[in-house]
Amino acid sequence: MGDFLIRNISEAMKRDIAESAQRSGNSLSDEAKELLREALKRKNEAKPETLSAYEAIRAAFVSENAVDDEFAAIMGEIEAARKKDFGRPFEDFE
C-alpha cells in the first residue's frame, strides 16, 4: 500500500474528520480513508451513462419501437456521411 498526503486542509475540516473518527471509533487516517471511499462510491454511482452518438440514436429509435429496416437504412446513411467527412480540413472560424 502507498501513502497519500493531503496538504492545506482547513482546521475545520480536520476537526470534523477527527470528530467523526472519534464517534465511529476509527483512527483519523482510517476515518479519512472511509470518507474518501464513500465519496468515490457516491460519485461513481451518480455518473450518468455516456452514450455514443450511435447508441443515442439507437435508443431514440428503440423508444419509438422503430428498430427495423428503416433504422438500418438511416444508420447506414449516417455512417456513409461520417466516412465521407473523415479527414476533411477544419473550417476557419475567424
N, CA, C and O atoms as CSV, one atom per row, in Angstrom:
chain,resi,resn,atom,element,x,y,z
A,1,MET,N,N,0.839,-1.187,0.000
A,1,MET,CA,C,0.000,0.000,0.000
A,1,MET,C,C,0.874,1.236,0.000
A,1,MET,O,O,1.997,1.226,0.503
A,2,GLY,N,N,0.347,2.284,-0.563
A,2,GLY,CA,C,1.085,3.531,-0.625
A,2,GLY,C,C,0.575,4.546,0.379
A,2,GLY,O,O,-0.455,4.354,1.025
A,3,ASP,N,N,1.318,5.620,0.489
A,3,ASP,CA,C,0.920,6.736,1.345
A,3,ASP,C,C,0.320,7.829,0.479
A,3,ASP,O,O,0.589,7.927,-0.719
A,4,PHE,N,N,-0.493,8.637,1.118
A,4,PHE,CA,C,-1.188,9.710,0.409
A,4,PHE,C,C,-1.216,10.919,1.332
A,4,PHE,O,O,-1.800,10.848,2.413
A,5,LEU,N,N,-0.606,12.012,0.937
A,5,LEU,CA,C,-0.528,13.213,1.748
A,5,LEU,C,C,-1.434,14.274,1.151
A,5,LEU,O,O,-1.357,14.579,-0.039
A,6,ILE,N,N,-2.287,14.828,1.985
A,6,ILE,CA,C,-3.157,15.923,1.537
A,6,ILE,C,C,-2.724,17.174,2.287
A,6,ILE,O,O,-2.764,17.214,3.517
A,7,ARG,N,N,-2.318,18.170,1.559
A,7,ARG,CA,C,-1.838,19.414,2.165
A,7,ARG,C,C,-2.953,20.449,2.237
A,7,ARG,O,O,-3.947,20.375,1.515
A,8,ASN,N,N,-2.760,21.398,3.114
A,8,ASN,CA,C,-3.599,22.601,3.245
A,8,ASN,C,C,-5.067,22.285,3.534
A,8,ASN,O,O,-5.965,22.890,2.950
A,9,ILE,N,N,-5.302,21.340,4.432
A,9,ILE,CA,C,-6.666,21.060,4.874
A,9,ILE,C,C,-7.019,22.095,5.932
A,9,ILE,O,O,-6.223,22.372,6.830
A,10,SER,N,N,-8.193,22.653,5.825
A,10,SER,CA,C,-8.602,23.648,6.823
A,10,SER,C,C,-8.720,22.988,8.193
A,10,SER,O,O,-9.001,21.794,8.301
A,11,GLU,N,N,-8.506,23.771,9.215
A,11,GLU,CA,C,-8.624,23.255,10.587
A,11,GLU,C,C,-10.037,22.733,10.838
A,11,GLU,O,O,-10.220,21.739,11.540
A,12,ALA,N,N,-11.030,23.403,10.265
A,12,ALA,CA,C,-12.422,22.974,10.460
A,12,ALA,C,C,-12.648,21.585,9.865
A,12,ALA,O,O,-13.298,20.741,10.482
A,13,MET,N,N,-12.112,21.347,8.666
A,13,MET,CA,C,-12.285,20.042,8.041
A,13,MET,C,C,-11.559,18.964,8.844
A,13,MET,O,O,-12.094,17.876,9.061
A,14,LYS,N,N,-10.341,19.271,9.282
A,14,LYS,CA,C,-9.577,18.317,10.079
A,14,LYS,C,C,-10.325,17.998,11.378
A,14,LYS,O,O,-10.379,16.844,11.803
A,15,ARG,N,N,-10.893,19.018,11.993
A,15,ARG,CA,C,-11.659,18.824,13.227
A,15,ARG,C,C,-12.886,17.956,12.969
A,15,ARG,O,O,-13.195,17.063,13.758
A,16,ASP,N,N,-13.588,18.219,11.860
A,16,ASP,CA,C,-14.783,17.419,11.525
A,16,ASP,C,C,-14.421,15.954,11.303
A,16,ASP,O,O,-15.139,15.062,11.754
A,17,ILE,N,N,-13.321,15.705,10.617
A,17,ILE,CA,C,-12.889,14.325,10.377
A,17,ILE,C,C,-12.493,13.669,11.694
A,17,ILE,O,O,-12.825,12.509,11.938
A,18,ALA,N,N,-11.786,14.409,12.541
A,18,ALA,CA,C,-11.365,13.861,13.834
A,18,ALA,C,C,-12.578,13.534,14.708
A,18,ALA,O,O,-12.599,12.503,15.381
A,19,GLU,N,N,-13.586,14.410,14.699
A,19,GLU,CA,C,-14.803,14.153,15.485
A,19,GLU,C,C,-15.554,12.940,14.938
A,19,GLU,O,O,-16.063,12.123,15.705
A,20,SER,N,N,-15.620,12.827,13.629
A,20,SER,CA,C,-16.268,11.684,13.010
A,20,SER,C,C,-15.519,10.393,13.349
A,20,SER,O,O,-16.133,9.358,13.606
A,21,ALA,N,N,-14.186,10.467,13.345
A,21,ALA,CA,C,-13.371,9.303,13.686
A,21,ALA,C,C,-13.620,8.885,15.127
A,21,ALA,O,O,-13.728,7.697,15.429
A,22,GLN,N,N,-13.710,9.857,16.000
A,22,GLN,CA,C,-13.939,9.549,17.408
A,22,GLN,C,C,-15.295,8.891,17.617
A,22,GLN,O,O,-15.417,7.937,18.385
A,23,ARG,N,N,-16.323,9.408,16.925
A,23,ARG,CA,C,-17.673,8.842,17.049
A,23,ARG,C,C,-17.727,7.404,16.541
A,23,ARG,O,O,-18.426,6.564,17.108
A,24,SER,N,N,-16.979,7.125,15.459
A,24,SER,CA,C,-17.036,5.781,14.867
A,24,SER,C,C,-15.988,4.835,15.442
A,24,SER,O,O,-15.985,3.643,15.134
A,25,GLY,N,N,-15.108,5.362,16.269
A,25,GLY,CA,C,-14.073,4.519,16.861
A,25,GLY,C,C,-12.909,4.240,15.935
A,25,GLY,O,O,-12.152,3.296,16.159
A,26,ASN,N,N,-12.756,5.039,14.907
A,26,ASN,CA,C,-11.655,4.871,13.951
A,26,ASN,C,C,-10.520,5.827,14.261
A,26,ASN,O,O,-10.694,6.816,14.973
A,27,SER,N,N,-9.350,5.514,13.713
A,27,SER,CA,C,-8.247,6.470,13.755
A,27,SER,C,C,-8.554,7.576,12.745
A,27,SER,O,O,-9.420,7.417,11.885
A,28,LEU,N,N,-7.846,8.684,12.858
A,28,LEU,CA,C,-8.041,9.792,11.922
A,28,LEU,C,C,-7.760,9.324,10.490
A,28,LEU,O,O,-8.494,9.670,9.564
A,29,SER,N,N,-6.711,8.551,10.318
A,29,SER,CA,C,-6.345,8.041,8.995
A,29,SER,C,C,-7.417,7.097,8.442
A,29,SER,O,O,-7.816,7.214,7.283
A,30,ASP,N,N,-7.883,6.159,9.281
A,30,ASP,CA,C,-8.916,5.228,8.823
A,30,ASP,C,C,-10.219,5.947,8.492
A,30,ASP,O,O,-10.907,5.586,7.537
A,31,GLU,N,N,-10.553,6.954,9.275
A,31,GLU,CA,C,-11.782,7.709,9.005
A,31,GLU,C,C,-11.673,8.483,7.696
A,31,GLU,O,O,-12.625,8.533,6.917
A,32,ALA,N,N,-10.506,9.088,7.454
A,32,ALA,CA,C,-10.297,9.819,6.196
A,32,ALA,C,C,-10.410,8.874,5.005
A,32,ALA,O,O,-11.008,9.222,3.987
A,33,LYS,N,N,-9.830,7.667,5.132
A,33,LYS,CA,C,-9.927,6.681,4.043
A,33,LYS,C,C,-11.376,6.265,3.807
A,33,LYS,O,O,-11.812,6.130,2.664
A,34,GLU,N,N,-12.115,6.065,4.889
A,34,GLU,CA,C,-13.519,5.676,4.752
A,34,GLU,C,C,-14.337,6.789,4.101
A,34,GLU,O,O,-15.181,6.519,3.247
A,35,LEU,N,N,-14.092,8.032,4.498
A,35,LEU,CA,C,-14.807,9.158,3.889
A,35,LEU,C,C,-14.483,9.278,2.400
A,35,LEU,O,O,-15.373,9.531,1.587
A,36,LEU,N,N,-13.222,9.099,2.048
A,36,LEU,CA,C,-12.837,9.132,0.631
A,36,LEU,C,C,-13.495,7.993,-0.139
A,36,LEU,O,O,-13.990,8.198,-1.247
A,37,ARG,N,N,-13.504,6.786,0.445
A,37,ARG,CA,C,-14.121,5.623,-0.193
A,37,ARG,C,C,-15.605,5.877,-0.451
A,37,ARG,O,O,-16.104,5.600,-1.542
A,38,GLU,N,N,-16.312,6.405,0.555
A,38,GLU,CA,C,-17.745,6.686,0.407
A,38,GLU,C,C,-17.997,7.764,-0.642
A,38,GLU,O,O,-18.925,7.657,-1.443
A,39,ALA,N,N,-17.168,8.798,-0.632
A,39,ALA,CA,C,-17.337,9.877,-1.609
A,39,ALA,C,C,-17.113,9.372,-3.034
A,39,ALA,O,O,-17.861,9.730,-3.944
A,40,LEU,N,N,-16.088,8.544,-3.230
A,40,LEU,CA,C,-15.829,7.987,-4.561
A,40,LEU,C,C,-16.963,7.073,-5.012
A,40,LEU,O,O,-17.348,7.079,-6.181
A,41,LYS,N,N,-17.487,6.298,-4.086
A,41,LYS,CA,C,-18.600,5.402,-4.422
A,41,LYS,C,C,-19.820,6.214,-4.868
A,41,LYS,O,O,-20.450,5.896,-5.877
A,42,ARG,N,N,-20.146,7.262,-4.109
A,42,ARG,CA,C,-21.290,8.117,-4.485
A,42,ARG,C,C,-21.048,8.795,-5.828
A,42,ARG,O,O,-21.955,8.890,-6.655
A,43,LYS,N,N,-19.825,9.263,-6.041
A,43,LYS,CA,C,-19.509,9.941,-7.300
A,43,LYS,C,C,-19.649,8.992,-8.474
A,43,LYS,O,O,-20.207,9.358,-9.508
A,44,ASN,N,N,-19.145,7.771,-8.321
A,44,ASN,CA,C,-19.231,6.790,-9.412
A,44,ASN,C,C,-20.666,6.345,-9.657
A,44,ASN,O,O,-21.045,6.104,-10.803
A,45,GLU,N,N,-21.465,6.232,-8.612
A,45,GLU,CA,C,-22.863,5.840,-8.781
A,45,GLU,C,C,-23.666,6.948,-9.452
A,45,GLU,O,O,-24.645,6.673,-10.146
A,46,ALA,N,N,-23.258,8.198,-9.250
A,46,ALA,CA,C,-24.007,9.337,-9.777
A,46,ALA,C,C,-23.649,9.667,-11.219
A,46,ALA,O,O,-24.318,10.479,-11.857
A,47,LYS,N,N,-22.589,9.036,-11.740
A,47,LYS,CA,C,-22.179,9.333,-13.113
A,47,LYS,C,C,-23.242,8.881,-14.093
A,47,LYS,O,O,-23.652,7.720,-14.082
A,48,PRO,N,N,-23.690,9.796,-14.941
A,48,PRO,CA,C,-24.639,9.359,-15.966
A,48,PRO,C,C,-23.914,8.497,-16.997
A,48,PRO,O,O,-22.737,8.704,-17.293
A,49,GLU,N,N,-24.630,7.552,-17.520
A,49,GLU,CA,C,-24.048,6.680,-18.534
A,49,GLU,C,C,-23.835,7.497,-19.802
A,49,GLU,O,O,-24.757,8.153,-20.287
A,50,THR,N,N,-22.636,7.455,-20.328
A,50,THR,CA,C,-22.310,8.194,-21.538
A,50,THR,C,C,-22.565,7.301,-22.742
A,50,THR,O,O,-22.021,6.201,-22.845
A,51,LEU,N,N,-23.395,7.786,-23.644
A,51,LEU,CA,C,-23.709,7.031,-24.853
A,51,LEU,C,C,-22.974,7.628,-26.036
A,51,LEU,O,O,-22.764,8.838,-26.106
A,52,SER,N,N,-22.589,6.776,-26.954
A,52,SER,CA,C,-22.043,7.275,-28.213
A,52,SER,C,C,-23.208,7.841,-29.016
A,52,SER,O,O,-24.372,7.609,-28.687
A,53,ALA,N,N,-22.890,8.573,-30.056
A,53,ALA,CA,C,-23.943,9.122,-30.910
A,53,ALA,C,C,-24.791,7.989,-31.489
A,53,ALA,O,O,-26.016,8.095,-31.562
A,54,TYR,N,N,-24.135,6.913,-31.895
A,54,TYR,CA,C,-24.856,5.762,-32.442
A,54,TYR,C,C,-25.830,5.198,-31.409
A,54,TYR,O,O,-26.989,4.925,-31.721
A,55,GLU,N,N,-25.344,5.023,-30.161
A,55,GLU,CA,C,-26.192,4.461,-29.105
A,55,GLU,C,C,-27.367,5.382,-28.782
A,55,GLU,O,O,-28.477,4.915,-28.528
A,56,ALA,N,N,-27.117,6.691,-28.793
A,56,ALA,CA,C,-28.185,7.642,-28.505
A,56,ALA,C,C,-29.261,7.611,-29.593
A,56,ALA,O,O,-30.455,7.643,-29.297
A,57,ILE,N,N,-28.829,7.548,-30.839
A,57,ILE,CA,C,-29.792,7.471,-31.949
A,57,ILE,C,C,-30.559,6.161,-31.868
A,57,ILE,O,O,-31.777,6.131,-32.041
A,58,ARG,N,N,-29.838,5.083,-31.603
A,58,ARG,CA,C,-30.495,3.776,-31.493
A,58,ARG,C,C,-31.517,3.774,-30.368
A,58,ARG,O,O,-32.611,3.232,-30.525
A,59,ALA,N,N,-31.170,4.375,-29.231
A,59,ALA,CA,C,-32.098,4.443,-28.096
A,59,ALA,C,C,-33.356,5.217,-28.472
A,59,ALA,O,O,-34.457,4.855,-28.056
A,60,ALA,N,N,-33.195,6.281,-29.257
A,60,ALA,CA,C,-34.365,7.052,-29.696
A,60,ALA,C,C,-35.269,6.204,-30.583
A,60,ALA,O,O,-36.492,6.262,-30.457
A,61,PHE,N,N,-34.680,5.424,-31.472
A,61,PHE,CA,C,-35.472,4.550,-32.333
A,61,PHE,C,C,-36.142,3.441,-31.532
A,61,PHE,O,O,-37.298,3.099,-31.784
A,62,VAL,N,N,-35.418,2.879,-30.568
A,62,VAL,CA,C,-35.981,1.810,-29.738
A,62,VAL,C,C,-37.174,2.341,-28.949
A,62,VAL,O,O,-38.191,1.659,-28.829
A,63,SER,N,N,-37.053,3.564,-28.407
A,63,SER,CA,C,-38.159,4.124,-27.620
A,63,SER,C,C,-39.412,4.338,-28.466
A,63,SER,O,O,-40.526,4.376,-27.943
A,64,GLU,N,N,-39.219,4.478,-29.777
A,64,GLU,CA,C,-40.355,4.638,-30.692
A,64,GLU,C,C,-40.726,3.316,-31.355
A,64,GLU,O,O,-41.565,3.275,-32.255
A,65,ASN,N,N,-40.092,2.237,-30.901
A,65,ASN,CA,C,-40.326,0.915,-31.463
A,65,ASN,C,C,-40.113,0.908,-32.981
A,65,ASN,O,O,-40.903,0.345,-33.739
A,66,ALA,N,N,-39.019,1.555,-33.395
A,66,ALA,CA,C,-38.762,1.698,-34.827
A,66,ALA,C,C,-37.418,1.100,-35.235
A,66,ALA,O,O,-36.791,1.594,-36.172
A,67,VAL,N,N,-36.968,0.060,-34.561
A,67,VAL,CA,C,-35.704,-0.568,-34.921
A,67,VAL,C,C,-36.000,-1.666,-35.927
A,67,VAL,O,O,-36.366,-2.787,-35.572
A,68,ASP,N,N,-35.830,-1.311,-37.187
A,68,ASP,CA,C,-36.112,-2.254,-38.264
A,68,ASP,C,C,-35.274,-1.859,-39.468
A,68,ASP,O,O,-34.193,-1.293,-39.311
A,69,ASP,N,N,-35.751,-2.146,-40.643
A,69,ASP,CA,C,-35.004,-1.808,-41.852
A,69,ASP,C,C,-34.813,-0.306,-42.005
A,69,ASP,O,O,-33.777,0.141,-42.498
A,70,GLU,N,N,-35.813,0.482,-41.581
A,70,GLU,CA,C,-35.704,1.940,-41.676
A,70,GLU,C,C,-34.539,2.432,-40.817
A,70,GLU,O,O,-33.763,3.290,-41.239
A,71,PHE,N,N,-34.427,1.885,-39.621
A,71,PHE,CA,C,-33.324,2.251,-38.735
A,71,PHE,C,C,-31.985,1.899,-39.387
A,71,PHE,O,O,-31.061,2.712,-39.407
A,72,ALA,N,N,-31.894,0.704,-39.908
A,72,ALA,CA,C,-30.653,0.264,-40.548
A,72,ALA,C,C,-30.285,1.175,-41.713
A,72,ALA,O,O,-29.112,1.494,-41.906
A,73,ALA,N,N,-31.284,1.599,-42.495
A,73,ALA,CA,C,-31.015,2.489,-43.633
A,73,ALA,C,C,-30.508,3.847,-43.155
A,73,ALA,O,O,-29.548,4.381,-43.709
A,74,ILE,N,N,-31.146,4.404,-42.133
A,74,ILE,CA,C,-30.731,5.710,-41.616
A,74,ILE,C,C,-29.323,5.632,-41.033
A,74,ILE,O,O,-28.501,6.515,-41.276
A,75,MET,N,N,-29.041,4.578,-40.264
A,75,MET,CA,C,-27.715,4.439,-39.677
A,75,MET,C,C,-26.665,4.229,-40.774
A,75,MET,O,O,-25.530,4.685,-40.637
A,76,GLY,N,N,-27.031,3.552,-41.843
A,76,GLY,CA,C,-26.121,3.392,-42.972
A,76,GLY,C,C,-25.792,4.731,-43.617
A,76,GLY,O,O,-24.646,4.980,-43.990
A,77,GLU,N,N,-26.801,5.596,-43.748
A,77,GLU,CA,C,-26.573,6.931,-44.309
A,77,GLU,C,C,-25.680,7.759,-43.396
A,77,GLU,O,O,-24.788,8.466,-43.866
A,78,ILE,N,N,-25.914,7.672,-42.113
A,78,ILE,CA,C,-25.084,8.415,-41.151
A,78,ILE,C,C,-23.636,7.940,-41.231
A,78,ILE,O,O,-22.716,8.757,-41.262
A,79,GLU,N,N,-23.433,6.638,-41.265
A,79,GLU,CA,C,-22.080,6.081,-41.339
A,79,GLU,C,C,-21.394,6.491,-42.639
A,79,GLU,O,O,-20.204,6.809,-42.635
A,80,ALA,N,N,-22.124,6.487,-43.745
A,80,ALA,CA,C,-21.543,6.896,-45.031
A,80,ALA,C,C,-21.135,8.362,-44.996
A,80,ALA,O,O,-20.071,8.725,-45.498
A,81,ALA,N,N,-21.979,9.210,-44.402
A,81,ALA,CA,C,-21.662,10.631,-44.306
A,81,ALA,C,C,-20.452,10.845,-43.394
A,81,ALA,O,O,-19.599,11.690,-43.669
A,82,ARG,N,N,-20.388,10.071,-42.307
A,82,ARG,CA,C,-19.256,10.189,-41.385
A,82,ARG,C,C,-17.951,9.820,-42.086
A,82,ARG,O,O,-16.941,10.507,-41.928
A,83,LYS,N,N,-17.972,8.748,-42.848
A,83,LYS,CA,C,-16.766,8.311,-43.552
A,83,LYS,C,C,-16.360,9.318,-44.628
A,83,LYS,O,O,-15.173,9.552,-44.853
A,84,LYS,N,N,-17.343,9.901,-45.280
A,84,LYS,CA,C,-17.061,10.875,-46.326
A,84,LYS,C,C,-16.437,12.130,-45.726
A,84,LYS,O,O,-15.563,12.747,-46.336
A,85,ASP,N,N,-16.887,12.508,-44.527
A,85,ASP,CA,C,-16.422,13.719,-43.860
A,85,ASP,C,C,-15.071,13.527,-43.175
A,85,ASP,O,O,-14.396,14.508,-42.861
A,86,PHE,N,N,-14.671,12.290,-42.942
A,86,PHE,CA,C,-13.452,11.997,-42.204
A,86,PHE,C,C,-12.237,12.533,-42.945
A,86,PHE,O,O,-12.065,12.276,-44.137
A,87,GLY,N,N,-11.403,13.274,-42.243
A,87,GLY,CA,C,-10.182,13.787,-42.832
A,87,GLY,C,C,-10.344,15.121,-43.516
A,87,GLY,O,O,-9.371,15.692,-44.010
A,88,ARG,N,N,-11.576,15.631,-43.551
A,88,ARG,CA,C,-11.798,16.945,-44.158
A,88,ARG,C,C,-11.170,18.011,-43.276
A,88,ARG,O,O,-11.278,17.920,-42.054
A,89,PRO,N,N,-10.509,19.030,-43.856
A,89,PRO,CA,C,-9.887,20.080,-43.041
A,89,PRO,C,C,-10.964,20.877,-42.275
A,89,PRO,O,O,-12.097,21.021,-42.735
A,90,PHE,N,N,-10.580,21.378,-41.120
A,90,PHE,CA,C,-11.484,22.192,-40.317
A,90,PHE,C,C,-11.714,23.527,-40.991
A,90,PHE,O,O,-10.829,24.077,-41.647
A,91,GLU,N,N,-12.937,24.042,-40.814
A,91,GLU,CA,C,-13.240,25.361,-41.356
A,91,GLU,C,C,-12.580,26.421,-40.495
A,91,GLU,O,O,-12.366,26.220,-39.299
A,92,ASP,N,N,-12.257,27.560,-41.116
A,92,ASP,CA,C,-11.664,28.672,-40.398
A,92,ASP,C,C,-12.798,29.467,-39.764
A,92,ASP,O,O,-13.661,29.986,-40.471
A,93,PHE,N,N,-12.805,29.567,-38.437
A,93,PHE,CA,C,-13.892,30.240,-37.743
A,93,PHE,C,C,-13.598,31.698,-37.413
A,93,PHE,O,O,-14.334,32.311,-36.639
A,94,GLU,N,N,-12.565,32.252,-37.970
A,94,GLU,CA,C,-12.222,33.657,-37.688
A,94,GLU,C,C,-13.042,34.602,-38.500
A,94,GLU,O,O,-12.879,35.817,-38.385
